Amino acid sequence: MTVVEIPGRPIAKQRARTVNGRTYTPPRTRHFEELVAMYCRATGARFAGHVSVSITLCAKHRLAGDLDNYAKSILDGMVKGEMIKDDRLVDKLVIERVEQADVDCSYVEVRTRGE
């Protein structure tokens, strides 16, 4: 099992935007995916086959986004960081939101296990 802790407030995947016929990912989402990729790359872990992923989102204040959109931005970052080959290879996904009002914690913990 590989555990990655990404510091900072989790960002939910935002809808792609189109301007002048060009489609792009909003900068806030793109930067968060790049942060996830950097931390995944640093582990040196590479999973070529099917995987199980468990995600814990920790924040001091309630996260407003849908859990599936947080998962999407994290999984896309894992693919960019080459930790997983394709997010279609995720057979099991567990995601939970943890609110820590008394502690200033903002991070994402991702546990990945190959099958």
Contacts in CASP RR format, 6 or more apart in sequence:
PFRMAT RR
TARGET T0000
AUTHOR 0000-0000-0000
METHOD contacts of the structure
MODEL  1
MTVVEIPGRPIAKQRARTVNGRTYTPPRTRHFEELVAMYCRATGARFAGH
VSVSITLCAKHRLAGDLDNYAKSILDGMVKGEMIKDDRLVDKLVIERVEQ
ADVDCSYVEVRTRGE
1 111 0 8 1.000
1 112 0 8 1.000
1 113 0 8 1.000
2 43 0 8 1.000
2 45 0 8 1.000
2 83 0 8 1.000
2 111 0 8 1.000
2 112 0 8 1.000
2 113 0 8 1.000
3 109 0 8 1.000
3 110 0 8 1.000
3 111 0 8 1.000
3 112 0 8 1.000
4 39 0 8 1.000
4 40 0 8 1.000
4 43 0 8 1.000
4 83 0 8 1.000
4 109 0 8 1.000
4 110 0 8 1.000
4 112 0 8 1.000
5 39 0 8 1.000
5 107 0 8 1.000
5 108 0 8 1.000
5 109 0 8 1.000
5 110 0 8 1.000
6 35 0 8 1.000
6 36 0 8 1.000
6 39 0 8 1.000
6 107 0 8 1.000
6 108 0 8 1.000
6 109 0 8 1.000
6 110 0 8 1.000
7 106 0 8 1.000
7 107 0 8 1.000
8 106 0 8 1.000
8 107 0 8 1.000
8 108 0 8 1.000
9 59 0 8 1.000
9 63 0 8 1.000
9 106 0 8 1.000
10 32 0 8 1.000
10 57 0 8 1.000
10 59 0 8 1.000
10 63 0 8 1.000
10 70 0 8 1.000
10 73 0 8 1.000
10 74 0 8 1.000
10 106 0 8 1.000
10 108 0 8 1.000
11 28 0 8 1.000
11 29 0 8 1.000
11 31 0 8 1.000
11 32 0 8 1.000
11 70 0 8 1.000
11 73 0 8 1.000
12 29 0 8 1.000
12 63 0 8 1.000
12 65 0 8 1.000
12 66 0 8 1.000
12 69 0 8 1.000
12 70 0 8 1.000
12 72 0 8 1.000
12 73 0 8 1.000
13 29 0 8 1.000
13 69 0 8 1.000
13 70 0 8 1.000
13 72 0 8 1.000
13 73 0 8 1.000
13 76 0 8 1.000
14 25 0 8 1.000
14 26 0 8 1.000
14 28 0 8 1.000
14 29 0 8 1.000
14 69 0 8 1.000
15 26 0 8 1.000
16 23 0 8 1.000
16 24 0 8 1.000
16 25 0 8 1.000
16 26 0 8 1.000
17 23 0 8 1.000
17 24 0 8 1.000
17 25 0 8 1.000
17 26 0 8 1.000
18 24 0 8 1.000
25 33 0 8 1.000
29 73 0 8 1.000
32 73 0 8 1.000
33 73 0 8 1.000
33 76 0 8 1.000
33 77 0 8 1.000
33 80 0 8 1.000
34 77 0 8 1.000
34 80 0 8 1.000
36 73 0 8 1.000
36 74 0 8 1.000
36 76 0 8 1.000
36 77 0 8 1.000
36 78 0 8 1.000
36 80 0 8 1.000
36 81 0 8 1.000
36 108 0 8 1.000
36 110 0 8 1.000
37 77 0 8 1.000
37 78 0 8 1.000
37 80 0 8 1.000
37 81 0 8 1.000
37 82 0 8 1.000
38 81 0 8 1.000
40 77 0 8 1.000
40 78 0 8 1.000
40 81 0 8 1.000
40 82 0 8 1.000
40 83 0 8 1.000
40 110 0 8 1.000
41 81 0 8 1.000
41 82 0 8 1.000
41 83 0 8 1.000
43 83 0 8 1.000
44 83 0 8 1.000
45 83 0 8 1.000
45 112 0 8 1.000
46 82 0 8 1.000
46 83 0 8 1.000
47 83 0 8 1.000
47 84 0 8 1.000
47 85 0 8 1.000
47 89 0 8 1.000
47 112 0 8 1.000
47 114 0 8 1.000
48 85 0 8 1.000
49 84 0 8 1.000
49 85 0 8 1.000
49 89 0 8 1.000
49 114 0 8 1.000
49 115 0 8 1.000
50 89 0 8 1.000
50 90 0 8 1.000
50 91 0 8 1.000
50 114 0 8 1.000
50 115 0 8 1.000
51 84 0 8 1.000
51 89 0 8 1.000
51 90 0 8 1.000
51 91 0 8 1.000
51 112 0 8 1.000
51 113 0 8 1.000
51 114 0 8 1.000
51 115 0 8 1.000
52 90 0 8 1.000
52 91 0 8 1.000
52 92 0 8 1.000
52 93 0 8 1.000
52 94 0 8 1.000
52 112 0 8 1.000
52 113 0 8 1.000
52 114 0 8 1.000
52 115 0 8 1.000
53 75 0 8 1.000
53 78 0 8 1.000
53 84 0 8 1.000
53 90 0 8 1.000
53 92 0 8 1.000
53 93 0 8 1.000
53 94 0 8 1.000
53 110 0 8 1.000
53 111 0 8 1.000
53 112 0 8 1.000
54 93 0 8 1.000
54 94 0 8 1.000
54 95 0 8 1.000
54 110 0 8 1.000
54 111 0 8 1.000
54 112 0 8 1.000
55 70 0 8 1.000
55 71 0 8 1.000
55 74 0 8 1.000
55 93 0 8 1.000
55 94 0 8 1.000
55 95 0 8 1.000
55 96 0 8 1.000
55 108 0 8 1.000
55 109 0 8 1.000
55 110 0 8 1.000
55 111 0 8 1.000
56 95 0 8 1.000
56 96 0 8 1.000
56 98 0 8 1.000
56 108 0 8 1.000
56 109 0 8 1.000
57 63 0 8 1.000
57 67 0 8 1.000
57 70 0 8 1.000
57 95 0 8 1.000
57 96 0 8 1.000
57 97 0 8 1.000
57 98 0 8 1.000
57 108 0 8 1.000
58 98 0 8 1.000
58 99 0 8 1.000
58 100 0 8 1.000
58 105 0 8 1.000
58 106 0 8 1.000
58 107 0 8 1.000
58 108 0 8 1.000
58 109 0 8 1.000
59 97 0 8 1.000
59 98 0 8 1.000
59 99 0 8 1.000
59 100 0 8 1.000
59 105 0 8 1.000
59 106 0 8 1.000
60 99 0 8 1.000
60 100 0 8 1.000
60 101 0 8 1.000
60 103 0 8 1.000
60 104 0 8 1.000
60 105 0 8 1.000
60 106 0 8 1.000
61 99 0 8 1.000
61 101 0 8 1.000
62 97 0 8 1.000
62 99 0 8 1.000
63 70 0 8 1.000
63 97 0 8 1.000
67 95 0 8 1.000
67 97 0 8 1.000
68 95 0 8 1.000
70 95 0 8 1.000
71 93 0 8 1.000
71 95 0 8 1.000
72 87 0 8 1.000
74 108 0 8 1.000
74 110 0 8 1.000
75 84 0 8 1.000
75 87 0 8 1.000
75 90 0 8 1.000
76 87 0 8 1.000
78 84 0 8 1.000
78 87 0 8 1.000
78 110 0 8 1.000
78 112 0 8 1.000
79 85 0 8 1.000
79 86 0 8 1.000
79 87 0 8 1.000
83 112 0 8 1.000
84 90 0 8 1.000
84 112 0 8 1.000
91 115 0 8 1.000
END
